[in-house]
Amino acid sequence: MLGMVHSLNVSVATSLLLFEAARQRAEAGMYRESRLSPEEFERRLFEWAYPTLARSRREEGRTYPALGPDGEILAD
C-alpha cells in the first residue's frame, strides 16, 4: 500500500482507542462533576482562550476579567 493509507489506519486506530477510553471513563462516572474548583476552571479557561492577554495580566499583577457564557470578556 502506498500513500496516506498507513496514516489513515493509524488515525482510525487512535480514534477507536480514544473513544473506548472516554466510554470507560464515562461509565465509571469520571465526567459527572468537574474535578477542578470553579475558580481554577475559570482561570484555566481564560488562559486557554486568551493566552496573550492572560500573560500580560499576570506580568502586570492584574486579575483576569470574568467571562460570559459564550466566552466573551465581560466588562472589566
mmCIF file of the N, C-alpha and C atoms, coordinates in Angstrom:
data_MODEL
# 
_entry.id   MODEL 
# 
loop_
_atom_site.group_PDB 
_atom_site.id 
_atom_site.type_symbol 
_atom_site.label_atom_id 
_atom_site.label_alt_id 
_atom_site.label_comp_id 
_atom_site.label_asym_id 
_atom_site.label_entity_id 
_atom_site.label_seq_id 
_atom_site.pdbx_PDB_ins_code 
_atom_site.Cartn_x 
_atom_site.Cartn_y 
_atom_site.Cartn_z 
_atom_site.occupancy 
_atom_site.B_iso_or_equiv 
_atom_site.pdbx_formal_charge 
_atom_site.auth_seq_id 
_atom_site.auth_comp_id 
_atom_site.auth_asym_id 
_atom_site.auth_atom_id 
_atom_site.pdbx_PDB_model_num 
ATOM 1   N N  . MET A 1 1  ? 0.838   -1.179 0.000  1.00 0.00 ? 1  MET A N  1 
ATOM 2   C CA . MET A 1 1  ? 0.000   0.000  0.000  1.00 0.00 ? 1  MET A CA 1 
ATOM 3   C C  . MET A 1 1  ? 0.882   1.241  0.000  1.00 0.00 ? 1  MET A C  1 
ATOM 4   N N  . LEU A 1 2  ? 0.498   2.214  -0.781 1.00 0.00 ? 2  LEU A N  1 
ATOM 5   C CA . LEU A 1 2  ? 1.273   3.433  -0.898 1.00 0.00 ? 2  LEU A CA 1 
ATOM 6   C C  . LEU A 1 2  ? 0.460   4.635  -0.444 1.00 0.00 ? 2  LEU A C  1 
ATOM 7   N N  . GLY A 1 3  ? 1.163   5.704  -0.185 1.00 0.00 ? 3  GLY A N  1 
ATOM 8   C CA . GLY A 1 3  ? 0.488   6.965  0.113  1.00 0.00 ? 3  GLY A CA 1 
ATOM 9   C C  . GLY A 1 3  ? 0.068   7.109  1.560  1.00 0.00 ? 3  GLY A C  1 
ATOM 10  N N  . MET A 1 4  ? -1.056  7.772  1.742  1.00 0.00 ? 4  MET A N  1 
ATOM 11  C CA . MET A 1 4  ? -1.525  8.122  3.082  1.00 0.00 ? 4  MET A CA 1 
ATOM 12  C C  . MET A 1 4  ? -2.284  6.991  3.771  1.00 0.00 ? 4  MET A C  1 
ATOM 13  N N  . VAL A 1 5  ? -2.357  5.837  3.168  1.00 0.00 ? 5  VAL A N  1 
ATOM 14  C CA . VAL A 1 5  ? -3.140  4.747  3.735  1.00 0.00 ? 5  VAL A CA 1 
ATOM 15  C C  . VAL A 1 5  ? -2.640  4.361  5.112  1.00 0.00 ? 5  VAL A C  1 
ATOM 16  N N  . HIS A 1 6  ? -1.338  4.300  5.322  1.00 0.00 ? 6  HIS A N  1 
ATOM 17  C CA . HIS A 1 6  ? -0.795  3.937  6.630  1.00 0.00 ? 6  HIS A CA 1 
ATOM 18  C C  . HIS A 1 6  ? -1.213  4.963  7.674  1.00 0.00 ? 6  HIS A C  1 
ATOM 19  N N  . SER A 1 7  ? -1.171  6.216  7.309  1.00 0.00 ? 7  SER A N  1 
ATOM 20  C CA . SER A 1 7  ? -1.552  7.278  8.230  1.00 0.00 ? 7  SER A CA 1 
ATOM 21  C C  . SER A 1 7  ? -3.026  7.174  8.575  1.00 0.00 ? 7  SER A C  1 
ATOM 22  N N  . LEU A 1 8  ? -3.856  6.858  7.589  1.00 0.00 ? 8  LEU A N  1 
ATOM 23  C CA . LEU A 1 8  ? -5.278  6.707  7.838  1.00 0.00 ? 8  LEU A CA 1 
ATOM 24  C C  . LEU A 1 8  ? -5.521  5.572  8.820  1.00 0.00 ? 8  LEU A C  1 
ATOM 25  N N  . ASN A 1 9  ? -4.836  4.457  8.664  1.00 0.00 ? 9  ASN A N  1 
ATOM 26  C CA . ASN A 1 9  ? -5.006  3.327  9.570  1.00 0.00 ? 9  ASN A CA 1 
ATOM 27  C C  . ASN A 1 9  ? -4.622  3.699  10.989 1.00 0.00 ? 9  ASN A C  1 
ATOM 28  N N  . VAL A 1 10 ? -3.564  4.437  11.143 1.00 0.00 ? 10 VAL A N  1 
ATOM 29  C CA . VAL A 1 10 ? -3.136  4.861  12.472 1.00 0.00 ? 10 VAL A CA 1 
ATOM 30  C C  . VAL A 1 10 ? -4.157  5.817  13.073 1.00 0.00 ? 10 VAL A C  1 
ATOM 31  N N  . SER A 1 11 ? -4.684  6.723  12.268 1.00 0.00 ? 11 SER A N  1 
ATOM 32  C CA . SER A 1 11 ? -5.650  7.682  12.804 1.00 0.00 ? 11 SER A CA 1 
ATOM 33  C C  . SER A 1 11 ? -6.944  6.991  13.201 1.00 0.00 ? 11 SER A C  1 
ATOM 34  N N  . VAL A 1 12 ? -7.378  6.017  12.432 1.00 0.00 ? 12 VAL A N  1 
ATOM 35  C CA . VAL A 1 12 ? -8.600  5.284  12.780 1.00 0.00 ? 12 VAL A CA 1 
ATOM 36  C C  . VAL A 1 12 ? -8.382  4.479  14.053 1.00 0.00 ? 12 VAL A C  1 
ATOM 37  N N  . ALA A 1 13 ? -7.266  3.799  14.167 1.00 0.00 ? 13 ALA A N  1 
ATOM 38  C CA . ALA A 1 13 ? -6.975  3.023  15.374 1.00 0.00 ? 13 ALA A CA 1 
ATOM 39  C C  . ALA A 1 13 ? -6.898  3.927  16.597 1.00 0.00 ? 13 ALA A C  1 
ATOM 40  N N  . THR A 1 14 ? -6.287  5.085  16.454 1.00 0.00 ? 14 THR A N  1 
ATOM 41  C CA . THR A 1 14 ? -6.181  6.026  17.565 1.00 0.00 ? 14 THR A CA 1 
ATOM 42  C C  . THR A 1 14 ? -7.556  6.528  17.975 1.00 0.00 ? 14 THR A C  1 
ATOM 43  N N  . SER A 1 15 ? -8.398  6.840  16.998 1.00 0.00 ? 15 SER A N  1 
ATOM 44  C CA . SER A 1 15 ? -9.738  7.322  17.342 1.00 0.00 ? 15 SER A CA 1 
ATOM 45  C C  . SER A 1 15 ? -10.538 6.251  18.065 1.00 0.00 ? 15 SER A C  1 
ATOM 46  N N  . LEU A 1 16 ? -10.384 4.994  17.699 1.00 0.00 ? 16 LEU A N  1 
ATOM 47  C CA . LEU A 1 16 ? -11.076 3.906  18.401 1.00 0.00 ? 16 LEU A CA 1 
ATOM 48  C C  . LEU A 1 16 ? -10.587 3.777  19.840 1.00 0.00 ? 16 LEU A C  1 
ATOM 49  N N  . LEU A 1 17 ? -9.293  3.892  20.050 1.00 0.00 ? 17 LEU A N  1 
ATOM 50  C CA . LEU A 1 17 ? -8.746  3.818  21.412 1.00 0.00 ? 17 LEU A CA 1 
ATOM 51  C C  . LEU A 1 17 ? -9.229  4.978  22.270 1.00 0.00 ? 17 LEU A C  1 
ATOM 52  N N  . LEU A 1 18 ? -9.228  6.180  21.720 1.00 0.00 ? 18 LEU A N  1 
ATOM 53  C CA . LEU A 1 18 ? -9.690  7.344  22.479 1.00 0.00 ? 18 LEU A CA 1 
ATOM 54  C C  . LEU A 1 18 ? -11.184 7.258  22.783 1.00 0.00 ? 18 LEU A C  1 
ATOM 55  N N  . PHE A 1 19 ? -11.963 6.764  21.833 1.00 0.00 ? 19 PHE A N  1 
ATOM 56  C CA . PHE A 1 19 ? -13.391 6.592  22.078 1.00 0.00 ? 19 PHE A CA 1 
ATOM 57  C C  . PHE A 1 19 ? -13.625 5.603  23.207 1.00 0.00 ? 19 PHE A C  1 
ATOM 58  N N  . GLU A 1 20 ? -12.933 4.484  23.196 1.00 0.00 ? 20 GLU A N  1 
ATOM 59  C CA . GLU A 1 20 ? -13.103 3.479  24.241 1.00 0.00 ? 20 GLU A CA 1 
ATOM 60  C C  . GLU A 1 20 ? -12.654 4.004  25.601 1.00 0.00 ? 20 GLU A C  1 
ATOM 61  N N  . ALA A 1 21 ? -11.582 4.757  25.646 1.00 0.00 ? 21 ALA A N  1 
ATOM 62  C CA . ALA A 1 21 ? -11.127 5.350  26.916 1.00 0.00 ? 21 ALA A CA 1 
ATOM 63  C C  . ALA A 1 21 ? -12.183 6.310  27.455 1.00 0.00 ? 21 ALA A C  1 
ATOM 64  N N  . ALA A 1 22 ? -12.756 7.142  26.591 1.00 0.00 ? 22 ALA A N  1 
ATOM 65  C CA . ALA A 1 22 ? -13.796 8.084  27.017 1.00 0.00 ? 22 ALA A CA 1 
ATOM 66  C C  . ALA A 1 22 ? -15.043 7.329  27.470 1.00 0.00 ? 22 ALA A C  1 
ATOM 67  N N  . ARG A 1 23 ? -15.404 6.272  26.779 1.00 0.00 ? 23 ARG A N  1 
ATOM 68  C CA . ARG A 1 23 ? -16.573 5.479  27.158 1.00 0.00 ? 23 ARG A CA 1 
ATOM 69  C C  . ARG A 1 23 ? -16.393 4.868  28.545 1.00 0.00 ? 23 ARG A C  1 
ATOM 70  N N  . GLN A 1 24 ? -15.224 4.292  28.805 1.00 0.00 ? 24 GLN A N  1 
ATOM 71  C CA . GLN A 1 24 ? -14.965 3.688  30.102 1.00 0.00 ? 24 GLN A CA 1 
ATOM 72  C C  . GLN A 1 24 ? -14.944 4.728  31.214 1.00 0.00 ? 24 GLN A C  1 
ATOM 73  N N  . ARG A 1 25 ? -14.387 5.883  30.953 1.00 0.00 ? 25 ARG A N  1 
ATOM 74  C CA . ARG A 1 25 ? -14.378 6.951  31.963 1.00 0.00 ? 25 ARG A CA 1 
ATOM 75  C C  . ARG A 1 25 ? -15.799 7.433  32.259 1.00 0.00 ? 25 ARG A C  1 
ATOM 76  N N  . ALA A 1 26 ? -16.609 7.568  31.228 1.00 0.00 ? 26 ALA A N  1 
ATOM 77  C CA . ALA A 1 26 ? -17.997 7.982  31.437 1.00 0.00 ? 26 ALA A CA 1 
ATOM 78  C C  . ALA A 1 26 ? -18.751 6.934  32.256 1.00 0.00 ? 26 ALA A C  1 
ATOM 79  N N  . GLU A 1 27 ? -18.542 5.671  31.929 1.00 0.00 ? 27 GLU A N  1 
ATOM 80  C CA . GLU A 1 27 ? -19.198 4.590  32.663 1.00 0.00 ? 27 GLU A CA 1 
ATOM 81  C C  . GLU A 1 27 ? -18.765 4.564  34.127 1.00 0.00 ? 27 GLU A C  1 
ATOM 82  N N  . ALA A 1 28 ? -17.521 4.929  34.399 1.00 0.00 ? 28 ALA A N  1 
ATOM 83  C CA . ALA A 1 28 ? -17.002 4.960  35.773 1.00 0.00 ? 28 ALA A CA 1 
ATOM 84  C C  . ALA A 1 28 ? -17.415 6.227  36.523 1.00 0.00 ? 28 ALA A C  1 
ATOM 85  N N  . GLY A 1 29 ? -18.113 7.142  35.839 1.00 0.00 ? 29 GLY A N  1 
ATOM 86  C CA . GLY A 1 29 ? -18.593 8.354  36.485 1.00 0.00 ? 29 GLY A CA 1 
ATOM 87  C C  . GLY A 1 29 ? -17.575 9.465  36.587 1.00 0.00 ? 29 GLY A C  1 
ATOM 88  N N  . MET A 1 30 ? -16.528 9.389  35.820 1.00 0.00 ? 30 MET A N  1 
ATOM 89  C CA . MET A 1 30 ? -15.466 10.388 35.916 1.00 0.00 ? 30 MET A CA 1 
ATOM 90  C C  . MET A 1 30 ? -15.857 11.736 35.320 1.00 0.00 ? 30 MET A C  1 
ATOM 91  N N  . TYR A 1 31 ? -16.958 11.803 34.560 1.00 0.00 ? 31 TYR A N  1 
ATOM 92  C CA . TYR A 1 31 ? -17.364 13.055 33.941 1.00 0.00 ? 31 TYR A CA 1 
ATOM 93  C C  . TYR A 1 31 ? -18.608 13.656 34.589 1.00 0.00 ? 31 TYR A C  1 
ATOM 94  N N  . ARG A 1 32 ? -19.069 13.085 35.703 1.00 0.00 ? 32 ARG A N  1 
ATOM 95  C CA . ARG A 1 32 ? -20.292 13.574 36.337 1.00 0.00 ? 32 ARG A CA 1 
ATOM 96  C C  . ARG A 1 32 ? -20.121 14.962 36.936 1.00 0.00 ? 32 ARG A C  1 
ATOM 97  N N  . GLU A 1 33 ? -18.951 15.234 37.451 1.00 0.00 ? 33 GLU A N  1 
ATOM 98  C CA . GLU A 1 33 ? -18.692 16.559 38.009 1.00 0.00 ? 33 GLU A CA 1 
ATOM 99  C C  . GLU A 1 33 ? -17.238 16.934 37.759 1.00 0.00 ? 33 GLU A C  1 
ATOM 100 N N  . SER A 1 34 ? -17.005 18.221 37.725 1.00 0.00 ? 34 SER A N  1 
ATOM 101 C CA . SER A 1 34 ? -15.649 18.708 37.472 1.00 0.00 ? 34 SER A CA 1 
ATOM 102 C C  . SER A 1 34 ? -14.752 18.412 38.657 1.00 0.00 ? 34 SER A C  1 
ATOM 103 N N  . ARG A 1 35 ? -13.529 18.060 38.371 1.00 0.00 ? 35 ARG A N  1 
ATOM 104 C CA . ARG A 1 35 ? -12.562 17.823 39.440 1.00 0.00 ? 35 ARG A CA 1 
ATOM 105 C C  . ARG A 1 35 ? -11.778 19.089 39.756 1.00 0.00 ? 35 ARG A C  1 
ATOM 106 N N  . LEU A 1 36 ? -12.090 20.161 39.047 1.00 0.00 ? 36 LEU A N  1 
ATOM 107 C CA . LEU A 1 36 ? -11.469 21.460 39.306 1.00 0.00 ? 36 LEU A CA 1 
ATOM 108 C C  . LEU A 1 36 ? -12.443 22.332 40.087 1.00 0.00 ? 36 LEU A C  1 
ATOM 109 N N  . SER A 1 37 ? -11.907 23.166 40.945 1.00 0.00 ? 37 SER A N  1 
ATOM 110 C CA . SER A 1 37 ? -12.760 24.137 41.624 1.00 0.00 ? 37 SER A CA 1 
ATOM 111 C C  . SER A 1 37 ? -13.263 25.128 40.576 1.00 0.00 ? 37 SER A C  1 
ATOM 112 N N  . PRO A 1 38 ? -14.394 25.801 40.838 1.00 0.00 ? 38 PRO A N  1 
ATOM 113 C CA . PRO A 1 38 ? -14.887 26.781 39.868 1.00 0.00 ? 38 PRO A CA 1 
ATOM 114 C C  . PRO A 1 38 ? -13.860 27.873 39.560 1.00 0.00 ? 38 PRO A C  1 
ATOM 115 N N  . GLU A 1 39 ? -13.083 28.288 40.563 1.00 0.00 ? 39 GLU A N  1 
ATOM 116 C CA . GLU A 1 39 ? -12.064 29.323 40.348 1.00 0.00 ? 39 GLU A CA 1 
ATOM 117 C C  . GLU A 1 39 ? -10.953 28.822 39.431 1.00 0.00 ? 39 GLU A C  1 
ATOM 118 N N  . GLU A 1 40 ? -10.501 27.584 39.670 1.00 0.00 ? 40 GLU A N  1 
ATOM 119 C CA . GLU A 1 40 ? -9.443  27.002 38.829 1.00 0.00 ? 40 GLU A CA 1 
ATOM 120 C C  . GLU A 1 40 ? -9.938  26.804 37.402 1.00 0.00 ? 40 GLU A C  1 
ATOM 121 N N  . PHE A 1 41 ? -11.182 26.377 37.252 1.00 0.00 ? 41 PHE A N  1 
ATOM 122 C CA . PHE A 1 41 ? -11.761 26.200 35.924 1.00 0.00 ? 41 PHE A CA 1 
ATOM 123 C C  . PHE A 1 41 ? -11.785 27.525 35.163 1.00 0.00 ? 41 PHE A C  1 
ATOM 124 N N  . GLU A 1 42 ? -12.250 28.589 35.825 1.00 0.00 ? 42 GLU A N  1 
ATOM 125 C CA . GLU A 1 42 ? -12.308 29.910 35.192 1.00 0.00 ? 42 GLU A CA 1 
ATOM 126 C C  . GLU A 1 42 ? -10.914 30.410 34.815 1.00 0.00 ? 42 GLU A C  1 
ATOM 127 N N  . ARG A 1 43 ? -9.932  30.192 35.689 1.00 0.00 ? 43 ARG A N  1 
ATOM 128 C CA . ARG A 1 43 ? -8.564  30.621 35.400 1.00 0.00 ? 43 ARG A CA 1 
ATOM 129 C C  . ARG A 1 43 ? -8.022  29.903 34.169 1.00 0.00 ? 43 ARG A C  1 
ATOM 130 N N  . ARG A 1 44 ? -8.173  28.587 34.154 1.00 0.00 ? 44 ARG A N  1 
ATOM 131 C CA . ARG A 1 44 ? -7.662  27.811 33.014 1.00 0.00 ? 44 ARG A CA 1 
ATOM 132 C C  . ARG A 1 44 ? -8.388  28.163 31.724 1.00 0.00 ? 44 ARG A C  1 
ATOM 133 N N  . LEU A 1 45 ? -9.694  28.361 31.812 1.00 0.00 ? 45 LEU A N  1 
ATOM 134 C CA . LEU A 1 45 ? -10.458 28.729 30.622 1.00 0.00 ? 45 LEU A CA 1 
ATOM 135 C C  . LEU A 1 45 ? -9.973  30.052 30.048 1.00 0.00 ? 45 LEU A C  1 
ATOM 136 N N  . PHE A 1 46 ? -9.748  31.038 30.917 1.00 0.00 ? 46 PHE A N  1 
ATOM 137 C CA . PHE A 1 46 ? -9.273  32.337 30.443 1.00 0.00 ? 46 PHE A CA 1 
ATOM 138 C C  . PHE A 1 46 ? -7.890  32.197 29.812 1.00 0.00 ? 46 PHE A C  1 
ATOM 139 N N  . GLU A 1 47 ? -6.994  31.466 30.459 1.00 0.00 ? 47 GLU A N  1 
ATOM 140 C CA . GLU A 1 47 ? -5.632  31.311 29.927 1.00 0.00 ? 47 GLU A CA 1 
ATOM 141 C C  . GLU A 1 47 ? -5.623  30.555 28.602 1.00 0.00 ? 47 GLU A C  1 
ATOM 142 N N  . TRP A 1 48 ? -6.539  29.631 28.430 1.00 0.00 ? 48 TRP A N  1 
ATOM 143 C CA . TRP A 1 48 ? -6.620  28.900 27.167 1.00 0.00 ? 48 TRP A CA 1 
ATOM 144 C C  . TRP A 1 48 ? -7.220  29.783 26.076 1.00 0.00 ? 48 TRP A C  1 
ATOM 145 N N  . ALA A 1 49 ? -8.280  30.514 26.409 1.00 0.00 ? 49 ALA A N  1 
ATOM 146 C CA . ALA A 1 49 ? -8.989  31.306 25.401 1.00 0.00 ? 49 ALA A CA 1 
ATOM 147 C C  . ALA A 1 49 ? -8.250  32.586 25.020 1.00 0.00 ? 49 ALA A C  1 
ATOM 148 N N  . TYR A 1 50 ? -7.534  33.173 25.986 1.00 0.00 ? 50 TYR A N  1 
ATOM 149 C CA . TYR A 1 50 ? -6.866  34.462 25.757 1.00 0.00 ? 50 TYR A CA 1 
ATOM 150 C C  . TYR A 1 50 ? -5.419  34.405 26.269 1.00 0.00 ? 50 TYR A C  1 
ATOM 151 N N  . PRO A 1 51 ? -4.565  33.589 25.653 1.00 0.00 ? 51 PRO A N  1 
ATOM 152 C CA . PRO A 1 51 ? -3.214  33.408 26.195 1.00 0.00 ? 51 PRO A CA 1 
ATOM 153 C C  . PRO A 1 51 ? -2.376  34.688 26.237 1.00 0.00 ? 51 PRO A C  1 
ATOM 154 N N  . THR A 1 52 ? -2.467  35.537 25.239 1.00 0.00 ? 52 THR A N  1 
ATOM 155 C CA . THR A 1 52 ? -1.669  36.763 25.216 1.00 0.00 ? 52 THR A CA 1 
ATOM 156 C C  . THR A 1 52 ? -2.145  37.734 26.298 1.00 0.00 ? 52 THR A C  1 
ATOM 157 N N  . LEU A 1 53 ? -3.440  37.924 26.391 1.00 0.00 ? 53 LEU A N  1 
ATOM 158 C CA . LEU A 1 53 ? -3.995  38.794 27.418 1.00 0.00 ? 53 LEU A CA 1 
ATOM 159 C C  . LEU A 1 53 ? -3.719  38.238 28.817 1.00 0.00 ? 53 LEU A C  1 
ATOM 160 N N  . ALA A 1 54 ? -3.824  36.919 28.981 1.00 0.00 ? 54 ALA A N  1 
ATOM 161 C CA . ALA A 1 54 ? -3.547  36.301 30.280 1.00 0.00 ? 54 ALA A CA 1 
ATOM 162 C C  . ALA A 1 54 ? -2.096  36.553 30.695 1.00 0.00 ? 54 ALA A C  1 
ATOM 163 N N  . ARG A 1 55 ? -1.178  36.411 29.749 1.00 0.00 ? 55 ARG A N  1 
ATOM 164 C CA . ARG A 1 55 ? 0.239   36.643 30.063 1.00 0.00 ? 55 ARG A CA 1 
ATOM 165 C C  . ARG A 1 55 ? 0.474   38.090 30.484 1.00 0.00 ? 55 ARG A C  1 
ATOM 166 N N  . SER A 1 56 ? -0.098  39.033 29.757 1.00 0.00 ? 56 SER A N  1 
ATOM 167 C CA . SER A 1 56 ? 0.119   40.441 30.110 1.00 0.00 ? 56 SER A CA 1 
ATOM 168 C C  . SER A 1 56 ? -0.522  40.766 31.455 1.00 0.00 ? 56 SER A C  1 
ATOM 169 N N  . ARG A 1 57 ? -1.681  40.188 31.741 1.00 0.00 ? 57 ARG A N  1 
ATOM 170 C CA . ARG A 1 57 ? -2.319  40.414 33.045 1.00 0.00 ? 57 ARG A CA 1 
ATOM 171 C C  . ARG A 1 57 ? -1.468  39.853 34.177 1.00 0.00 ? 57 ARG A C  1 
ATOM 172 N N  . ARG A 1 58 ? -0.925  38.667 33.974 1.00 0.00 ? 58 ARG A N  1 
ATOM 173 C CA . ARG A 1 58 ? -0.050  38.069 35.003 1.00 0.00 ? 58 ARG A CA 1 
ATOM 174 C C  . ARG A 1 58 ? 1.166   38.941 35.244 1.00 0.00 ? 58 ARG A C  1 
ATOM 175 N N  . GLU A 1 59 ? 1.810   39.409 34.162 1.00 0.00 ? 59 GLU A N  1 
ATOM 176 C CA . GLU A 1 59 ? 3.011   40.233 34.289 1.00 0.00 ? 59 GLU A CA 1 
ATOM 177 C C  . GLU A 1 59 ? 2.723   41.546 35.012 1.00 0.00 ? 59 GLU A C  1 
ATOM 178 N N  . GLU A 1 60 ? 1.518   42.075 34.823 1.00 0.00 ? 60 GLU A N  1 
ATOM 179 C CA . GLU A 1 60 ? 1.130   43.325 35.476 1.00 0.00 ? 60 GLU A CA 1 
ATOM 180 C C  . GLU A 1 60 ? 0.566   43.099 36.876 1.00 0.00 ? 60 GLU A C  1 
ATOM 181 N N  . GLY A 1 61 ? 0.375   41.845 37.258 1.00 0.00 ? 61 GLY A N  1 
ATOM 182 C CA . GLY A 1 61 ? -0.189  41.541 38.563 1.00 0.00 ? 61 GLY A CA 1 
ATOM 183 C C  . GLY A 1 61 ? -1.680  41.814 38.650 1.00 0.00 ? 61 GLY A C  1 
ATOM 184 N N  . ARG A 1 62 ? -2.360  41.819 37.516 1.00 0.00 ? 62 ARG A N  1 
ATOM 185 C CA . ARG A 1 62 ? -3.799  42.104 37.480 1.00 0.00 ? 62 ARG A CA 1 
ATOM 186 C C  . ARG A 1 62 ? -4.591  40.806 37.404 1.00 0.00 ? 62 ARG A C  1 
ATOM 187 N N  . THR A 1 63 ? -5.808  40.848 37.895 1.00 0.00 ? 63 THR A N  1 
ATOM 188 C CA . THR A 1 63 ? -6.676  39.671 37.829 1.00 0.00 ? 63 THR A CA 1 
ATOM 189 C C  . THR A 1 63 ? -7.282  39.560 36.436 1.00 0.00 ? 63 THR A C  1 
ATOM 190 N N  . TYR A 1 64 ? -7.810  38.386 36.145 1.00 0.00 ? 64 TYR A N  1 
ATOM 191 C CA . TYR A 1 64 ? -8.473  38.155 34.862 1.00 0.00 ? 64 TYR A CA 1 
ATOM 192 C C  . TYR A 1 64 ? -9.906  38.664 34.941 1.00 0.00 ? 64 TYR A C  1 
ATOM 193 N N  . PRO A 1 65 ? -10.417 39.230 33.859 1.00 0.00 ? 65 PRO A N  1 
ATOM 194 C CA . PRO A 1 65 ? -11.825 39.625 33.861 1.00 0.00 ? 65 PRO A CA 1 
ATOM 195 C C  . PRO A 1 65 ? -12.715 38.386 33.769 1.00 0.00 ? 65 PRO A C  1 
ATOM 196 N N  . ALA A 1 66 ? -13.950 38.543 34.175 1.00 0.00 ? 66 ALA A N  1 
ATOM 197 C CA . ALA A 1 66 ? -14.913 37.440 34.090 1.00 0.00 ? 66 ALA A CA 1 
ATOM 198 C C  . ALA A 1 66 ? -15.264 37.174 32.631 1.00 0.00 ? 66 ALA A C  1 
ATOM 199 N N  . LEU A 1 67 ? -15.615 35.929 32.362 1.00 0.00 ? 67 LEU A N  1 
ATOM 200 C CA . LEU A 1 67 ? -16.042 35.538 31.020 1.00 0.00 ? 67 LEU A CA 1 
ATOM 201 C C  . LEU A 1 67 ? -17.539 35.272 31.018 1.00 0.00 ? 67 LEU A C  1 
ATOM 202 N N  . GLY A 1 68 ? -18.172 35.637 29.926 1.00 0.00 ? 68 GLY A N  1 
ATOM 203 C CA . GLY A 1 68 ? -19.600 35.389 29.764 1.00 0.00 ? 68 GLY A CA 1 
ATOM 204 C C  . GLY A 1 68 ? -19.862 33.949 29.338 1.00 0.00 ? 68 GLY A C  1 
ATOM 205 N N  . PRO A 1 69 ? -21.117 33.599 29.149 1.00 0.00 ? 69 PRO A N  1 
ATOM 206 C CA . PRO A 1 69 ? -21.479 32.223 28.813 1.00 0.00 ? 69 PRO A CA 1 
ATOM 207 C C  . PRO A 1 69 ? -20.934 31.749 27.454 1.00 0.00 ? 69 PRO A C  1 
ATOM 208 N N  . ASP A 1 70 ? -20.640 32.681 26.571 1.00 0.00 ? 70 ASP A N  1 
ATOM 209 C CA . ASP A 1 70 ? -20.082 32.322 25.267 1.00 0.00 ? 70 ASP A CA 1 
ATOM 210 C C  . ASP A 1 70 ? -18.572 32.586 25.198 1.00 0.00 ? 70 ASP A C  1 
ATOM 211 N N  . GLY A 1 71 ? -17.944 32.814 26.341 1.00 0.00 ? 71 GLY A N  1 
ATOM 212 C CA . GLY A 1 71 ? -16.509 33.032 26.387 1.00 0.00 ? 71 GLY A CA 1 
ATOM 213 C C  . GLY A 1 71 ? -16.073 34.452 26.134 1.00 0.00 ? 71 GLY A C  1 
ATOM 214 N N  . GLU A 1 72 ? -17.028 35.359 26.014 1.00 0.00 ? 72 GLU A N  1 
ATOM 215 C CA . GLU A 1 72 ? -16.685 36.759 25.782 1.00 0.00 ? 72 GLU A CA 1 
ATOM 216 C C  . GLU A 1 72 ? -16.236 37.397 27.099 1.00 0.00 ? 72 GLU A C  1 
ATOM 217 N N  . ILE A 1 73 ? -15.340 38.365 26.986 1.00 0.00 ? 73 ILE A N  1 
ATOM 218 C CA . ILE A 1 73 ? -14.869 39.089 28.165 1.00 0.00 ? 73 ILE A CA 1 
ATOM 219 C C  . ILE A 1 73 ? -15.949 40.061 28.589 1.00 0.00 ? 73 ILE A C  1 
ATOM 220 N N  . LEU A 1 74 ? -16.363 39.945 29.839 1.00 0.00 ? 74 LEU A N  1 
ATOM 221 C CA . LEU A 1 74 ? -17.347 40.876 30.380 1.00 0.00 ? 74 LEU A CA 1 
ATOM 222 C C  . LEU A 1 74 ? -16.650 42.150 30.810 1.00 0.00 ? 74 LEU A C  1 
ATOM 223 N N  . ALA A 1 75 ? -17.406 43.189 31.057 1.00 0.00 ? 75 ALA A N  1 
ATOM 224 C CA . ALA A 1 75 ? -16.837 44.490 31.442 1.00 0.00 ? 75 ALA A CA 1 
ATOM 225 C C  . ALA A 1 75 ? -15.822 44.301 32.559 1.00 0.00 ? 75 ALA A C  1 
ATOM 226 N N  . ASP A 1 76 ? -14.690 44.923 32.386 1.00 0.00 ? 76 ASP A N  1 
ATOM 227 C CA . ASP A 1 76 ? -13.558 44.763 33.303 1.00 0.00 ? 76 ASP A CA 1 
ATOM 228 C C  . ASP A 1 76 ? -13.678 45.645 34.501 1.00 0.00 ? 76 ASP A C  1 
# 
